[in-house]
Amino acid sequence: MGLMPFTDAMFLAPETRAQPMHVGGLQLFDLPADAGPEWVREFYEHALGAGDVAPLFRRRPHRSALTLGAWKWEVDDEVDLEHHVRHSALPRPGRVRELLTLVSRLHGTLLDRKRPLWETHIIEGLDGDRFAVYSKLHHSMMDGVSALRLLQRSLSTDPDDRATPLPWEPQVSGPRSSRRPRPGVVEQSASLLHAAGDLASLGPRLAAAGAHAMREQAALLPAPPPRTMFNVPITGSRRYAAQGWPLKRLRAVADRTGATINDVVLAMCAASLREYLLDADALPDQPLVAMTPVSLRGDGDESTAGNAVGAILCNLATDHSAPLTRLEVIHESMENGKALLRRMSKLQAMALSAAVMTPMAVESLLGVHRVTRPAFNLIISNVPGPDHPLYWNGARLQGSYPLSIPLAGQALNITATSYNASMDFGVTGCRRSVPHLQRLLTGLDAGLQELEAAS
């Protein structure tokens, strides 16, 4: 394999023990009606018996003197599924509270770079005849849209289907591929030198395009983002909270106000953040600014590997107490950002994302975030998911909740994913820097109720 694209490698550079750079997903399943007491254990044993592992799940990062210090992907020909696929059980009484405590702990541990960068935890003991699956993948492997597409391909719309492929199995059946011969040192070095030359010429152009786009977006904001209690150093421990709301409630607000569902998601987040900061006596006079990733994959782009995202800076209007005023400001801010992205090529839009992440990587490594003003206060993502029920070997997917990445100077991340008739929110934060994180869920609910009442 050649050098790793910069849009993937930029997620490896800033990784530290305090800043794991993987994304995750928590899926809750109802057990099949005919499931016996050993169904989850038997399913775990079935998962370990996968005959082959897809190429994406064989990738591991590598760099050396031969790569001139740059990252590349290499193939792991001996994937140890017992390391990557794990079986856990919740302590009694097996409530969602115990599940979120376990997932918080799992999400705070680093992935082993000597192996492919993914793990799946099959978790039993959840009350209500349910089980859970927590998965994490390094962000260098794929973005959120890619991960959801992979999930959708790995589930079935048929509740009677008992041959659903596992996420790490090849999608097309066939004989196990033989090992490819590796290039020799001379060929590999020549290839890497050529790629390094390409990067050297492309890098300044990408950086210039991204920086220019950032300046254009920043010029649309009413003021530079303020420092908040979220823009502080972080530890490696995580706290995670999750909850879903009926999608029809968000859609009804959007229809009545002329906003988008994503605008409503951002307005719910703005209301929650405002209330949380007011309770902590820490609400700034200036509005908070969110960085909102935007997928650059077209409808026909079925790729699951790598990253293809742009970025929009959104004014969250947390300085306004009226819910509809906040929604109007958010809608206008997002429309301005979308108009800017439409004027860019895909390469320029990806450069904008790199222009956001690269300074953050440098700041996290050097600790500059302790004294500099943040480019934005937090990341809020909304990833569209499947709009119909899905099943995994007869087990119905009840809810799908995303987990993302707190960063040094960005101690809180909120991500939402639509599934079937629900909008499922996942709130991930530094355990020390964001106390009582679960209160943000209460704020999300109150924010939606305020919008419904006002519209």
Buried (B, 14 or more C-beta within 10 A) or exposed (E): BEBBBBBBBBBBBBBEEBBBBBBBBBBBBBBBEEBEEEBBBEBBEEBEEBEBBBEBBBBBBBBEEEBBEBBBBBBBEEBEBEEBBBBBBBEEEBBBEBBBBBBBBBBBBBBEBEBBBBBBBBBBBBEEEBBBBBBBBBBBBBBBBBBBBBBBBBBBEEBEEEEBBBBBBBEEEEEEEEEEEEEEEEEBBEBBEEBBEEBEEEEEEBBEBBBBBBEBBBEBBEEEBBBBBBBBBBBBBBBBBBBBBEBEBBBBBBEEBEBBBBBBBBBBBBBBBBBBBEEEEEBBEBBBBBBBBBBBBEEEEEEBBBBBBBBBBBBBBBBBEEBBBBBBBBBBBBBBBEEBBEEBEEEBBBBBBBBBBBBBBEBBBEEBBEEEEBBBBBBBBBBBBBEEBBBBBBBBBBBBBBBBBBBBBBBBBBBBBBBBEBBBBBBBBBBBBBEEBBBBBBBBBBBBBBBBEBB
